[in-house]
Amino acid sequence: MSIGDTLADARRQSGLTVTQVSQRTRIRETIIRGIEQDDFSACGGDFYTRGHIRSIASVVHADPEPLIREYDEAHGAPEAIRAADVFEPATPLRIKERRSLNWSVAMILALLVVVGYGVYHLVSSSSSSHNTGHSTAAVLPTATQHSASPTARPTPTATATHPATASSQVVIQLSAVEDCWVFLTDNQGNTIFSGVVPAGSSQTWKESHPVDLRLGNPGGVVLTINGKKQSPGTTQPVTLSIGPAQKVSTSTGAPTTGPSAG
């Protein structure tokens, strides 16, 4: 029996419909029907096909290992790759080239500063000597006027109060229903997390800067951002760019290869 025939027969013996298997595995019905007909084109690649076979087999009480081996014999065993080969950084790193200092321009600027300081010092000295003869005569009437005026009371200044700024921290919570590749980077392309979140486990991240969250199997996870559930709206690999004020933008793109789901 083929892989599809084995899974279909196990489902019927378990008394389950395709809809019930879809609800329990969170795999679309069209994908399940295709797998039962040995059509794996809608799975999105070998990595996701193995994961779907394993999830369906566990629900219909079939042994997934012989089915995975049969799939590998027909389509080739998975090759080990690094997470960095699957996911490319969302923001290419830009390296600024250091430019050599133009010494001619620097010398001209230094000369202009010295000349300007000399002119300023000369003008200041001339103005001080010119105003010396008038300084004594100006002191007496000024002092008289100040003594005759009532003592001025300082005006109290109001202390400005500034409301505390709201925290811009973003709390990302991810719970895996199926195995899912997760790749989290900051806006400089630095890796915060990279790896597989196994089914039944969860991860939490608290970030204060914009981040990119890449999900290999978005249909197999439950994602919340600051307590609000997010729905990428696709079962294909997806990138969520989470920016200031918790703004979320989505882009899709499936990797050509992936590590074994086993």
TIBA-86302 format. One record per residue: residue number from 1; residue in three letters; x, y, z of N, C-alpha, C in turn. Coordinates in steps of 0.001 Angstrom, whole numbers, plus 500000, padded with zeros to 6 digits. Each point is the difference from the previous one (the first is absolute). Layout:
% TIBA-86302
   seq   type   n.east   n.north     n.up   ca.east   ca.north    ca.up   c.east   c.north     c.up
   NUM    ALA        X         Y        Z         X          Y        Z        X         Y        Z
...
***
This chain:
% TIBA-86302
   seq   type   n.east   n.north     n.up   ca.east   ca.north    ca.up   c.east   c.north     c.up
     1    MET   500848    498794   500000    499152     501206   500000   500877    501247   500000
     2    SER   499539    501024   499310    500742     501253   499967   499776    500774   501298
     3    ILE   500719    501125   500109    499875     500848   501194   498566    500498   500139
     4    GLY   499441    500502   498884    498640     500538   500046   498976    498927   500338
     5    ASP   500150    498822   499409    499052     498913   500285   500076    499588   501468
     6    THR   501224    499936   500548    500166     499598   501404   499325    500997   500939
     7    LEU   500214    501307   499752    499403     501025   500866   498477    500021   499852
     8    ALA   499497    499856   498772    498554     500016   499777   499338    498793   500676
     9    ASP   500630    498832   499887    499441     498796   500616   500012    500130   501521
    10    ALA   501091    500550   500573    500072     500183   501451   498959    501002   500479
    11    ARG   499752    501050   499201    498986     500990   500379   498612    499370   500055
    12    ARG   499685    499204   498970    498674     499368   499982   499841    499000   501136
    13    GLN   501068    499255   500311    499915     499057   501121   499848    500722   501336
    14    SER   500510    501220   500100    499863     500796   501226   498653    500696   500074
    15    GLY   499200    499894   498932    498678     500611   499993   500035    501513   499883
    16    LEU   501031    500532   499349    500152     501448   499872   499769    500425   498555
    17    THR   499467    501223   499861    499845     500611   498677   501206    500885   499723
    18    VAL   500132    500415   498738    501090     500909   499645   499873    501304   500776
    19    THR   498779    500474   500187    499769     501244   500756   500477    499861   501434
    20    GLN   499708    498869   500633    500434     499792   501389   501527    499935   500098
    21    VAL   500637    499330   499047    501470     499947   500003   500577    501401   499801
    22    SER   499370    500792   499131    500455     501373   499768   499893    500840   501269
    23    GLN   498900    499844   500741    499810     500769   501230   501031    499619   501058
    24    ARG   500370    498717   500050    500939     499550   501028   501462    500284   499644
    25    THR   500296    500045   498723    501392     500236   499592   500249    501434   499541
    26    ARG   498908    500776   499800    500107     501372   499468   500641    500005   498604
    27    ILE   499801    498898   499253    500445     499917   498611   498767    500131   499110
    28    ARG   500106    500778   498942    498843     500225   499132   499497    498681   499398
    29    GLU   498674    499938   499784    499390     498784   499464   500530    499679   498604
    30    THR   500239    501032   499188    500498     499757   498641   501372    499321   500029
    31    ILE   500834    500361   500967    501317     499372   500119   499855    498549   500441
    32    ILE   499090    499743   500975    499798     498632   500485   499486    499105   498874
    33    ARG   499025    500502   499221    499473     499194   498891   501087    499732   498957
    34    GLY   500850    501023   499752    501087     499800   499050   500985    498945   500482
    35    ILE   500348    500021   501290    500927     499008   500543   499401    498604   499904
    36    GLU   498700    499869   500287    499363     498681   499908   499967    499482   498556
    37    GLN   500188    500919   499022    500082     499602   498598   501449    500014   499506
    38    ASP   500958    500059   500974    501445     500025   499711   500390    501205   499150
    39    ASP   499289    501121   500198    500340     501262   499342   500503    500954   501085
    40    PHE   501325    500259   499999    500618     500803   501054   500358    501408   499517
    41    SER   499487    500398   498837    500394     501283   499415   499534    501196   500825
    42    ALA   498904    499855   500760    499466     501148   500764   500630    500126   501372
    43    CYS   500942    499108   500329    500578     500017   501358   501029    501109   500190
    44    GLY   500594    500481   498915    500965     501083   500125   501437    499537   500139
    45    GLY   500310    498752   499654    501379     499519   500086   500107    498729   500823
    46    ASP   501186    499340   499889    500207     498724   500684   499896    500134   501512
    47    PHE   500555    501094   500557    499988     500186   501452   498563    500011   500535
    48    TYR   499119    500761   499346    498616     500115   500470   499212    498719   499693
    49    THR   500354    499316   498891    499317     498745   499687   500244    498969   501098
    50    ARG   501245    499867   500441    500297     499049   501069   499253    500363   501289
    51    GLY   499935    501307   500293    499274     500421   501197   498511    499688   499905
    52    HIS   499396    500210   498801    498576     499705   499827   499738    498495   500135
    53    ILE   500880    499181   499391    499819     498546   500102   500066    499559   501455
    54    ARG   500964    500549   500738    500151     499631   501412   498772    500425   500817
    55    SER   499483    501227   499757    498862     500497   500766   498742    499177   499711
    56    ILE   499758    499716   498711    498798     499233   499636   500084    498586   500567
    57    ALA   501185    499385   499902    500157     498632   500498   499740    499914   501501
    58    SER   500440    501022   500759    499786     499970   501449   498518    500105   500358
    59    VAL   499212    500703   499172    498568     500158   500277   499224    498736   499633
    60    VAL   500386    499353   498893    499241     498815   499551   500593    498703   500560
    61    HIS   500972    500117   500946    500597     498848   500694   500759    499086   499043
    62    ALA   500816    500620   499119    500865     499247   499095   501454    500294   500370
    63    ASP   500893    499057   499741    501427     500182   500293   500607    500892   498921
    64    PRO   500502    501185   500352    500492     500925   498969   501362    499626   499431
    65    GLU   500826    499246   500757    501380     499773   499574   500092    499237   498677
    66    PRO   499259    498884   499817    500075     499332   498681   499532    500897   498859
    67    LEU   499016    500853   500278    499506     500902   498957   501049    501042   499643
    68    ILE   500721    500533   501017    501061     500984   499734   501123    499355   499197
    69    ARG   500367    498763   500381    501051     499312   499250   499585    499756   498547
    70    GLU   498733    499618   499809    499510     499781   498644   500044    501293   499187
    71    TYR   499643    501115   500647    500033     501297   499299   501443    500367   499636
    72    ASP   500946    499777   500944    501405     500336   499732   500571    499137   498886
    73    GLU   499588    498721   499938    500487     499135   498930   499506    500467   498631
    74    ALA   498796    500564   499977    499429     500449   498728   500466    501394   499599
    75    HIS   500273    500862   500996    500309     501404   499702   501399    500411   500440
    76    GLY   500756    499094   500598    501353     500347   500431   500024    500359   501468
    77    ALA   501043    499503   500697    500133     500292   501433   500346    501463   500193
    78    PRO   499586    500597   501124    500289     501426   500239   501475    500242   500238
    79    GLU   500488    501118   499500    501378     500413   500235   500038    500961   501170
    80    ALA   501032    499851   500838    500132     500882   501171   500451    501378   499553
    81    ILE   499260    501010   500386    500373     501378   499701   499870    500839   501249
    82    ARG   500621    501159   499979    499928     500908   501133   498789    500922   499849
    83    ALA   499537    500517   501130    498864     500924   499966   500334    501232   499185
    84    ALA   501277    500414   500020    500388     501188   499246   499875    499780   498506
    85    ASP   500062    498691   499529    499822     499721   498575   498536    500043   499605
    86    VAL   499088    499737   500976    498566     500004   499704   499463    501412   499977
    87    PHE   500409    500792   500965    499471     501369   500131   501119    500992   499754
    88    GLU   499792    500886   499058    500944     501071   499765   499596    501203   500839
    89    PRO   500944    500829   500459    499631     501193   500780   499061    500893   499219
    90    ALA   498934    500544   500702    499019     500869   499335   500626    501312   499567
    91    THR   500958    500503   500773    500635     501280   499704   501465    499773   499694
    92    PRO   500447    500158   498741    501418     499803   499695   500856    500955   500812
    93    LEU   501132    499484   500486    500904     500831   500787   500789    500904   499064
    94    ARG   500047    501237   500330    500753     500968   499201   501259    500412   500748
    95    ILE   501127    499812   499368    501280     500339   500619   500475    501312   499400
    96    LYS   500129    500984   500837    500440     501320   499540   501520    500014   499826
    97    GLU   500434    500499   498856    501422     500102   499745   500551    501269   500638
    98    ARG   501124    499841   500671    500629     501166   500618   500775    500772   498941
    99    ARG   499710    501258   499925    500668     500839   499009   501236    500642   500611
   100    SER   501046    500088   499201    501235     500623   500491   499794    501500   500162
   101    LEU   500649    500568   501001    499863     501422   500319   500743    500846   498982
   102    ASN   499355    501019   499499    500621     500930   499061   500770    501031   500802
   103    TRP   501326    499834   500051    500828     500879   500841   500020    501439   499490
   104    SER   499867    500203   498700    500000     501377   499472   498806    500781   500534
   105    VAL   498816    499365   499997    498802     500659   500515   500134    500249   501498
   106    ALA   500592    499042   500718    500166     500167   501446   500922    501176   500331
   107    MET   501074    500158   499237    500931     501113   500245   499328    501341   499717
   108    ILE   499203    500075   498943    499307     501250   499679   499014    500370   501099
   109    LEU   499250    499001   500490    499040     500264   501078   500702    500476   501269
   110    ALA   501133    499362   500331    500745     500410   501199   500507    501434   499862
   111    LEU   500496    500366   498805    500483     501359   499757   498880    501017   500133
   112    LEU   498801    499679   499483    498864     500916   500113   499597    500197   501459
   113    VAL   500066    498939   500799    499671     500128   501423   500971    500924   500707
   114    VAL   501322    499869   499705    501017     500854   500652   499816    501455   499604
   115    VAL   499772    500237   498699    499818     501383   499532   498731    500605   500609
   116    GLY   498916    499249   500033    498765     500512   500575   500144    500347   501471
   117    TYR   500720    499140   500745    500209     500284   501427   500809    501279   500188
   118    GLY   501041    500212   499140    500815     501209   500115   499189    501268   499725
   119    VAL   499153    499956   498965    499165     501168   499677   499022    500294   501133
   120    TYR   499386    498939   500540    499048     500185   501101   500691    500605   501234
   121    HIS   501189    499518   500317    500731     500526   501161   500359    501474   499807
   122    LEU   500421    500378   498768    500366     501400   499701   498791    500923   500124
   123    VAL   498863    499604   499446    498790     500820   500057   499505    500144   501434
   124    SER   500074    498924   500788    499560     500055   501389   500859    500949   500826
   125    SER   501328    499970   499781    500903     500892   500741   499738    501451   499663
   126    SER   499741    500300   498706    499740     501372   499572   498700    500526   500606
   127    SER   498975    499151   500044    498715     500433   500551   500106    500247   501501
   128    SER   500777    499206   500702    500159     500170   501447   500687    501317   500333
   129    SER   501072    500357   499262    500718     501252   500260   499157    501225   499651
   130    HIS   499130    499908   498983    499174     501130   499577   498904    500304   501024
   131    ASN   499497    498965   500659    498890     500178   500937   500449    500268   501429
   132    THR   501322    500008   500270    500481     500192   501373   499654    501382   500539
   133    GLY   500112    501079   499164    499747     501366   500446   498559    500247   500379
   134    HIS   499086    499221   499487    498588     500218   500270   499482    499133   501135
   135    SER   500802    499046   500449    499497     499059   500996   499759    500657   501348
   136    THR   500872    500970   500441    499856     500633   501325   498750    500854   500067
   137    ALA   499753    500792   498914    498840     500884   499999   498703    499203   499969
   138    ALA   500036    498846   499432    498765     499236   499882   499645    499281   501282
   139    VAL   500966    499833   500908    499733     499233   501212   499088    500731   500956
   140    LEU   500214    501322   500218    499258     500742   501020   498507    500060   499724
   141    PRO   499549    500454   498825    498547     500043   499794   499359    498613   500039
   142    THR   500731    499022   499568    499439     498642   500022   499787    499532   501427
   143    ALA   500996    500275   500863    499866     499613   501400   498861    500742   500666
   144    THR   499827    501313   499661    498930     500803   500595   498639    499451   499616
   145    GLN   499872    499680   498740    498711     499502   499553   499648    498691   500685
   146    HIS   500969    499149   500212    499722     498719   500628   499670    500155   501471
   147    SER   500633    500979   500670    499736     500180   501431   498617    500580   500245
   148    ALA   499485    500794   499041    498691     500605   500179   498865    499038   499698
   149    SER   500287    498999   499223    498926     499080   499619   499754    498984   501103
   150    PRO   498743    499584   500172    499696     499002   501028   500664    498664   499673
   151    THR   500215    499278   501082    500652     498699   499830   499070    499055   499230
   152    ALA   500544    499488   498909    499193     499107   499173   500008    498594   500589
   153    ARG   498828    499444   500071    499882     498638   500513   500074    499014   498836
   154    PRO   500753    498943   500201    500111     499018   498910   498659    499322   499735
   155    THR   499718    499852   498760    498746     499350   499595   500176    498493   500065
   156    PRO   499147    499355   500796    500154     498534   500082   499709    499365   498647
   157    THR   500802    499024   499671    499829     499286   498729   499315    498671   500261
   158    ALA   499071    499707   499138    499258     498743   500155   500880    498844   499544
   159    THR   499945    498951   500753    500769     498802   499652   499199    499172   498999
   160    ALA   500598    499818   498841    499296     499246   498954   500045    498520   500322
   161    THR   498880    499411   499833    499930     498549   500231   499866    499308   498668
   162    HIS   500732    498932   499827    499979     499250   498742   499494    498603   500285
   163    PRO   498962    499597   499335    499505     498640   500239   501030    498976   499575
   164    ALA   500047    498920   500710    500943     498943   499675   499621    499378   498660
   165    THR   501033    499762   499193    499736     499401   498696   499624    498543   500165
   166    ALA   499099    499572   499143    499546     498614   500083   501118    499072   499533
   167    SER   500050    498860   500582    501018     499018   499629   499768    499528   498578
   168    SER   501104    499946   499235    499896     499521   498624   500397    498533   499880
   169    GLN   500084    499312   501129    500413     498596   499976   498924    499129   499350
   170    VAL   500436    499079   499162    499104     499074   499321   500214    498605   500568
   171    VAL   498907    499346   500410    500067     498642   500544   499435    499044   498949
   172    ILE   500855    499090   499510    499624     499047   498958   499913    498608   500640
   173    GLN   498835    499356   499883    499796     498659   500546   499621    499057   498862
   174    LEU   500690    498858   499915    499766     499033   498927   499833    498613   500608
   175    SER   498852    499365   499715    499725     498641   500454   499874    499106   498771
   176    ALA   500777    498897   499968    500056     499127   498828   499020    498842   500146
   177    VAL   499091    499884   499019    499125     498833   499904   500700    498906   499190
   178    GLU   500790    500436   499009    500860     499114   499225   501428    500534   500083
   179    ASP   500976    499150   499623    501378     500466   499937   500085    501179   499043
   180    CYS   500737    501043   500396    500062     501212   499166   501383    500632   500122
   181    TRP   500595    500293   498826    501242     500774   500009   499702    501451   500347
   182    VAL   500822    500580   500894    499831     501400   500390   501352    500691   499882
   183    PHE   499991    501186   499373    501231     500782   499846   499670    501452   500339
   184    LEU   500548    500496   501126    499699     501352   500503   501261    500838   499943
   185    THR   499923    501164   499287    501150     500902   499886   499571    501425   500328
   186    ASP   501000    500825   500395    499697     501406   500213   500136    500756   498683
   187    ASN   499798    501347   500053    500002     500767   498753   501397    500199   499418
   188    GLN   501041    499501   500695    501349     500028   499466   500401    498648   499418
   189    GLY   499082    499022   500018    500305     498674   499484   500652    499076   501006
   190    ASN   500129    500429   501277    500596     499152   501022   499000    498935   500451
   191    THR   500456    498761   500148    499130     498886   500363   499667    500039   501487
   192    ILE   498702    499976   500331    499524     499915   501371   499649    498553   500341
   193    PHE   499369    499288   499069    499659     498585   500198   499966    499316   498653
   194    SER   500507    498763   499948    499980     499219   498764   499894    498523   500369
   195    GLY   498977    499318   499516    499863     498582   500272   498566    499530   499844
   196    VAL   499785    498728   500339    498679     499390   499915   499317    500074   501363
   197    VAL   498765    500502   500015    499168     499946   501204   499138    498745   499884
   198    PRO   500249    498973   500841    499272     498726   499851   498519    500166   500326
   199    ALA   499199    499118   499433    498566     500006   500278   499762    499805   501499
   200    GLY   499085    500795   500558    499666     499919   501413   500826    500911   500881
   201    SER   500985    500710   499434    500815     500921   500789   499723    501433   499574
   202    SER   500545    500952   500747    499764     501422   499712   501263    500799   500277
   203    GLN   500050    501202   499415    501115     500927   500183   499441    501403   500218
   204    THR   500700    500793   500807    499596     501388   500262   501226    500898   499841
   205    TRP   499825    501113   499280    501059     500992   499841   499443    501381   500358
   206    LYS   500845    500817   500666    499646     501381   500320   501042    500902   499342
   207    GLU   499556    500803   499023    500907     500832   499222   499536    501464   500035
   208    SER   500980    500916   500016    499689     501438   500001   500389    500659   498686
   209    HIS   500412    499215   499013    500371     500522   498691   499268    499208   498913
   210    PRO   499885    500550   498794    499350     499266   498918   500698    498670   499738
   211    VAL   499222    498961   499727    500547     498663   499745   499282    499376   498801
   212    ASP   500650    498991   499400    499408     499187   498939   499836    498577   500526
   213    LEU   498776    499453   499926    499690     498649   500476   499640    499147   498793
   214    ARG   500810    498944   499724    499756     499133   498852   499497    498650   500497
   215    LEU   498917    499551   499412    499369     498745   500394   500007    499054   498809
   216    GLY   500555    498791   500196    500011     499009   498935   498652    499330   499812
   217    ASN   499193    499907   501080    498693     499328   499940   498993    500840   500779
   218    PRO   499584    501162   499465    499114     500892   500748   498664    499386   500366
   219    GLY   499537    499012   499217    498730     499353   500323   500100    499071   501196
   220    GLY   501217    499712   500447    500174     499074   501115   500345    500682   501306
   221    VAL   499825    501329   500106    500309     500712   501236   498860    500947   500357
   222    VAL   499961    500360   501291    499087     501038   500485   500878    501159   500456
   223    LEU   499837    501169   499356    500865     501147   500228   499208    501151   500594
   224    THR   500511    500587   501100    499398     501202   500581   501079    501054   500176
   225    ILE   499633    501265   499775    500895     501140   500188   499327    500967   500959
   226    ASN   500619    500175   501176    499424     500820   501077   498588    499531   500338
   227    GLY   499828    498676   500059    498716     499420   500391   498971    499928   498895
   228    LYS   500312    500525   498795    499041     499971   498896   500408    498898   499016
   229    LYS   499071    499099   499690    500279     498880   499106   500195    500507   498576
   230    GLN   501053    499513   499350    500314     500388   498639   499735    498823   499065
   231    SER   499462    500297   498812    499723     498958   499006   500693    500381   498699
   232    PRO   501143    499332   499646    500700     500342   498761   499157    499791   498760
   233    GLY   498962    499142   500069    499105     499783   498869   500581    499143   498899
   234    THR   501011    499175   500303    500586     499121   499006   500629    498813   500699
   235    THR   500114    498882   499272    500687     498826   500541   501403    499887   499427
   236    GLN   500387    500914   499111    501338     500003   499430   500959    500768   500920
   237    PRO   501320    499777   499873    500966     500753   500810   499755    501499   499875
   238    VAL   500083    500724   501115    499608     501415   500025   500955    500774   500896
   239    THR   500180    501292   499688    500808     500907   500815   499103    501105   500550
   240    LEU   500009    500194   501335    499243     501063   500651   500986    501061   500473
   241    SER   499867    501224   499467    500839     501112   500436   499235    500784   501048
   242    ILE   500489    499952   501245    499319     500622   501139   500759    501270   500355
   243    GLY   499354    501176   499770    500680     501264   500207   499450    500778   501186
   244    PRO   500317    501316   500082    499491     500843   501104   498485    499978   500055
   245    ALA   499470    500188   501201    498550     500005   500261   499358    498684   499592
   246    GLN   500797    498912   500024    499516     498653   499700   499383    499883   498601
   247    LYS   500494    500780   499038    499511     499861   498635   500602    498738   499398
   248    VAL   499159    499178   499342    500449     498712   499463   499739    499991   498506
   249    SER   501064    499729   499202    499839     499816   498567   500459    498591   499662
   250    THR   499377    499417   498946    500199     498592   499670   500520    499869   498581
   251    SER   500978    499080   499812    500465     499633   498668   500247    498508   499994
   252    THR   499721    499360   498825    500117     498544   499915   501148    499625   499111
   253    GLY   500499    498782   500167    501088     499470   499189   500435    498668   500541
   254    ALA   499890    498935   499199    500323     498654   500473   501448    499683   499703
   255    PRO   500779    499421   500936    501362     499559   499729   499975    498817   499056
   256    THR   501072    499882   499168    500041     498904   499039   500286    498679   500662
   257    THR   500768    499983   501068    500302     498771   500733   499840    500261   501470
   258    GLY   499969    498928   500801    499896     500171   501436   500468    498772   500710
   259    PRO   500285    500065   501310    500429     498853   500751   498875    499024   500214
   260    SER   500351    498795   500323    498999     498950   500211   499128    500312   501170
   261    ALA   498689    499754   499842    499072     500217   501095   500201    498970   501079
   262    GLY   500634    498897   499714    500230     498978   501005   501125    500366   500892
***
